[in-house]
Amino acid sequence: MRAVFGTPPLDRSTVQAVGYWFSRLCGDNHWVRGSSDPLPPQAARKLAGRRPAPLFILGGDTRSSRTEITGWLAAAIRAAGCEVRSAGVVPTPAVAFLVTELGAAGGIVVSASHNPYTDNGVKLIGADGFKVDPSVERAIEDRVRGQGRPSAGASFEDEPELADRYLDHLGASLPPDRPLAGLRIAVDAANGAGAPYAERLFTGLGADCAVTCDQPDGRNINLDCGSTCTERIAAFTRATGSDLGVALDGDADRALLCDHRGRICDGDILLYVWATHLAARDDLPGRRIVATTMSNMGLEKALEAGNVDVVRCGVGDREVVDVMRREDIRLGGEQSGHLVDLELGTTGDGLLTAAAVAAIVAASGRSLADLTAGFRRFPQTLRNVKVREKRPLESVPGLSEAVASVERELGTSGRVLLRYSGTEALARVMIEGPDQARIEELCSSITSVLEAELGA
């Protein structure tokens, strides 16, 4: 959940209720026999007497509100009879790693990712290092309603050595013996969670590193910098004469890169480079990757040359990971730069993504620009139509016929995606194809039907 700090649902009462029930439900003395309900109090006390208290890991980004929210959560977790350790300012994937590394029952990340500093939020990590299942979230919501447990915040101490364990893990995930030697890497750390660690990681792997936006003050996270402001990393990469640039987001769970010319490489392009590398080494099981419905069709076409298939899924990193786990697929991600390699981690990791791609560049002896030359982005148009109601799209008169006509014209050289916004009264129409002018015309033929039948 995310909100402006201090306003519902990011007020003390709600946050502490979430922390309390998350701890109760995911502690070792709960979630037994496949049930989402806690044991009866007497049974829980007996079991707790035979086992150490379940451990929960906390961490977060550089927002000024992190410390207070962490105190709220620490108090709630202890009230649930559990232990708590705080890793301090760390990327979201650090908490996911530490949960599994330390055998914790779960973890909570205090972050609002790429949002401005006034916002904050909490992300819940299960004992397996993955974001908790929606069923767990629903169980927590059911208990939080009307059962707030406000109390004072608790004191806690951040443990820097936990972050060191995470950095050691990143280094061990890559080829040995300074795999980035010979590269000069520019980094925009977004004044966020990756700021304390980017230079340490890349120089430790052998690179010459230039870093900007690595002086967080609690209020400047994502402020005209990071992965939502790529002009900065493009200019910084050129100015420093770097081989490639890296732009992190606020909690460093994703990254966008650029080549030495400042050309931005989004998640689609990075997936192409990474998948091509793994496939060439016969290290991509099934020769498949996962990408969302929003990934450009150029990704599929580029990977066809290497006989690699793209499995499409719904939008969102949880959707990507769910399909990867279900289909036994190693690599997947989104255009935003949220990439996951299940051989290396359980969630997107901007530092790991950047280091892995940089290691591919270094090992190839080629530039990132050369490695991405086989990717050609298809022209794309996206339009929003304000609607008065979200009627099932298949029931809108004339819409199916309009879409079918466009798909017949595009054939295998394009595609149509039609969906409602999840948060706004909008219908979104996206078309990809070989010619920009023509897909604009085709898009109009669909949006005109929507406007006539559903227009607000």
N, C-alpha and C positions, 0 to 999 in steps of 0.2 A: 504494500500500500504506500502511496505517496500523497503528500499534502504540504501546505505551508506550515512550517514548524509552529506548534502550539495550537493549531486549529484541528477540529475533528477531521479525519480519524487520527491525526498525529498529535493529540493531546495526551497528557500524562496518564489519565485514567484508561483510555483505550489502549495505548501502547503497553501499559503494564498488564492489562487483561490479556492481550495477545501473548505477551511474553510468558505470563503465568500458565495459560492453558496450552501453549505450545510445549512448554517444559513438562507439564503434567501428562500430556498425550504422547509425547515422544521420549520421555524418560524410560530408563530400563525397566522400571517397575510398572510400566503401562504398555499399551500396544501389545498385549500378550494374547495368545490364542486367536489372532487375527481380528481382534475387536478394537474399535476406536474408543470404547468406553473405558475409563479408569477402573481399576479393581476396587472392590469395596474397601473402605478405609482400614478395617482391621487386617485384611489380607495384604494390603499395600504396606502397612507398617511392619508386618512379619517379613515380607520380602525385602523391604528396605533395610531391615536389621541384618540381613545376610549378605547384602551386596553393598559395594561402595556407591555413594550418591552419583547419579548420572551427571556427566559433564557437558556443559554447553560453551561454545566458543563465540565471542563477540568480536566484531571489527567494523570499520567504517571508513568513509572518505574524510575529506578535510573541512567539511562544513562546520561553522561555528557551533551548530547545535548538536554535533555528534556526542560530545562529552556528557551533556545533560541527558540525552536520550539513552546513552549507554548506561548511565546511572539508574535510570528508571528500569531498564531491562534487567540489570544486575540484581536489583531489589526483588523484582518479580520472580526471577529464576530461583533465587535463594528462598523466597517464600514458598515455592513449589517443592522445596526440599532437595534442590539440585546444586551442584557446584558450577562456578562460572570462571572463565579466564578471558581476558581481553587482549587481543593482539594489537590494539591501537589502530592507527591509520594504516590500513592495508587494502589492496585490491580485493574486490569481491571473490575472485578465485582463490585467494589466499585462505579465506575462511573455509571455503569448500574443501581445500586440501587439508587444512589443519583438523577439520572434523574427522576425516578418515585417518589421518596420521596419528591422532591422539586417541582414537577410539571413542570420540564423543558421541552423545546421543543426538546432537544437532548443533546448528549454528545460526546466528542472526547477524545480518549485515545492515548497518545503519548507513543508508545512502539513497540519493535520488538520481544517481547515474548522471545523465547529461543535463538535468534540470538546473535552473539557477540556484544560488546558495540559499535563498529564502525557503526553498522546499527541502524536505528530507523524507525519508521513508524507511521501511524495514523489508528485508528479503529473508525468507526462511529456508534454511538448508537442512535436509534430512541426514540421518546417520550414514547414508551411502554417499554423501557428498553432492547429491543432486538437489535441485529445488524440490520442495515437498510437493507431493501429489495434490491436485485440487481437492480430493476428498478430505485430506488433512486440513486444508484451509477452510473448507466448509464446516468441519467439526469444530474448529476453533471459533469461527464466526457464530455458530449456534450457541456456544457457551459464553462468548463475550457479550452478546446481546442481554442487557439488563444485569450483567454480573461483573461490572467493572470492579477492580480491586485497587483503588488509589492508595498510595502510600508514599512515604518519602523515598527519594532516590538513595541508592547505596554507594558507599565508597568502593573504589576499585583501583587497581594499578595496571597500566598497560605493560605488556611484557615484550620488549623489543626482540628478544631471542626467538619468539614465535615467527616474526617476519623473516628472521635469518634462516629459519628452517624452510620457509617457503621459497626464498631465493636459492637455497641449496637445491631444492627440488627442481626449480626451473633449469638450473645449470645441468643437473643430472639428466634432464629430459632431452638434451641436445647432444650432438656428436662430441666426443672428448677432444682435448688438446686445442683449446682456443679456436673454435670453429668460425668465429667472425674476424679472425686476424686478416688485416689488409683492407678492411672496410672502414669508411668513415660514415657514421650514422648520425643524423639530426633527429632530435626528439622534441615534440611539443607535449609536455606532461599535463597540460590542462589545469595546472595548479591543483591537481587532484590526488587521488590515492596512489597513483604511480609515481608521483614526483620524488619521493625519497629513495626510489629504487631503480629508476630507469638507467641512470648513469652507472650505478654499481653493477647492474646486470650486464649491460653491453660492454663495458670496459673489462669486466671479469671474464667475458667470453672472447676478448681479444680485439674488440673494435676500438677505434678512436671515436669518441662520442661528444657531440655538442648538444646541449640541452637548453631549452627555453621554457618559460611558464612553469617553473619548478620552485616557486616561492609562494606557497599558499599562505593566505592570511585569514582564512575562515570565510571570506566574502568574495574571493576572486575565482573560485572554482568555475570552470567553463566560460569565464567572462572573456569573450572575443578570442577564444583560443580552443585548442583541442579538436576532436573529431567533428564537431559541429561548425567549425570555422577553419576550413582546410586551406584558405588563402594564406594563413600564417605559416603553416608547415611548408607549403610550396615555396614561399619566399625565403624562409629560413634555410631550407635545404640548398637552394641555389646560392644564397649568400655565403654559406659555410663551405661550399664546394663539396658537399657530401654525396656519397654514392646512392643513398636513399634516405627518405624521411619517414618518421613515425608520428602519428597524431593519436593520442589516447583520449578516452572520454573520462568523465569525472571519477568513476570507480574502477577504471582500467580493466573492464571485462571485455573491451573491444578495442580495435585499432584500425585505422586506415593508413595506408602507406602511400608514398609518392616516389617516383624515380628521380634520377639526378637532374632532370629537366623541370621537375615540379609537377609532373603529370600525376594526378591522383589515381590511386588504385583502390577501388572499393572492394567490398567483400566478394563480389562475383569474380573479379580479376584475381584476387588472392586465392580463392578456391581453385581457380584454373591453374595457377602456378603450383600450388601445394598438391593438388590431385595429380597433375601431370608428373610431378617429381615422384610421388609415391607409386603411381602406376608403372613408371619406367623401371622401378626397382622391384616390381611385383610385390608391393607392400600395401596394396589397396584391395582388401578382400571383396570379391564379387565385382570389382571394378565399377563401383557405384559410389556416389556421394548424395547428400541431401541438400536441397536448396528450397526456398519458399516460392510461393506463387508469384512473388514480386521480383524474383531474380530475372535478369535479362535473358532473353532467348539466346543471345550470343554465347552464354556459358555452355548451353547444351551443344550448340553447333561447334564451338571450339574444342570441346572434349570428345566429340565424335571421332575426330582424327586419331585419338589415342584409344578408341574403343572403350570409353568411360561413359556410363549412363548417369543421368541426373534424376533422382527421385524427388518429386515435388511434394510440398506439404503446406499447411496453413502458415500464416504470418506469426512470428514470435519465436524466441529462442527455446522456449519450453516445447513447442511443437516440433522444432528441429530435432532436439535431443530425444524426444519420445519416439520419433520415427527411426532415428539412428539406433536406439536401443532395441526397438521391436524388430527391425529389419537386419540387425547385425551389420551396420554400416559404420565404418571408422570415422569418416570426415563429413562435416556438414557446416552450414552457416547461413548468414544473411548478408544482404548488401551493406548493411550498417557496419560490417567489420566484426560482428559477433560470430566468431568461428570456433568450432569445437573439434578436437581430435581425441576420440575416446581412448586412444592408446596412451595419451599424455595427461588427460584431465577430464573432469566431469562437467565443466562449464566453460563458457567463453573466457579467454584470458588474453588481453591485449598485449601484454609483455611477451607471453609465450608465442602468440601469433607472429609478432614482429620479429622475434629472435629466430623462429623456425624459418620464416621466409628469407630473412637475411642470411641464414646458414645455407639455404638453397642457392642463393645468389653467390655466396662465397665459394661454395663447392663447385659450382658450374663454371666459374671463371668468366661469366657473362654478366652484363648489366641487368638490372630489373627491367629496364625498357626492352631489352632483347627478349627476356623470358616472357614478357606479356604481349609480344608482337603477334602471336597467334590468336589473340582474343579480339574479335570485332563486335562492338556493341551494336545491337539492332536499334534503329530509330524507334522511339517510343513516345506515345502521347498519353496523358492521364488527365481526365476531366471529372469534376465533381458536379453533381446535379442535386440541388436542394429538393427534398421531398417532403410531402405533408404526412406521409405514412410509409412504413416499411412493409408493404405488401409482399408476399412471396414472389420473387422475380419471375418464376415460371408461370405465374398467373396474370402477369401484365399483358394486356392485349397487344399483339403485334411485336412484342419484344423478342420472343424466341425466333420469329421469322427474320427480324432485322439482324440478329446475331448470327444466325445460320447463313445468311447471305454474305456477311462479311467474312466468316470463316471459310466459305467456299472460295471466295476470291483470294484469300491469303494462302490457302492450302497449307503446305508444310513450311512456308516461308514466313509465317507469322502466327500470332495468337491473340485471342480476346479474353480479358478477365473482367468480370462484372460482379460486384459485391457491394453490400452496404457497409458504411462505416460502423465500427463497433461503438463509437461514443457520440456521433453527431447524426443529425437527420440528413444524411447525404448518401447518394448512390454514386459509386466510383466506377468509371469506365476506363480501362487501360487496354491499349492496342499496341502491339509491336509488329513491325513489318519492314520490308526492304526500302520503302520510300516514305520520307517524312510527310510530304505534301499529301500523298494518297491516304496514309493512315489518318491524317487529320480529317479528311473528307469522310472516311469510313466511320470515324468516331462520331462525327456529327449525325450520321444516319441513325446511330443508336441513341445518342443523347436526346435527339428530337422526339423519339418515342417516349423516353422516360419523362421528359418535360411535359409532353402532352397528357400523359396518363397519371403521373404522380407529382408533377411540379408543384412546389409550395407557392 
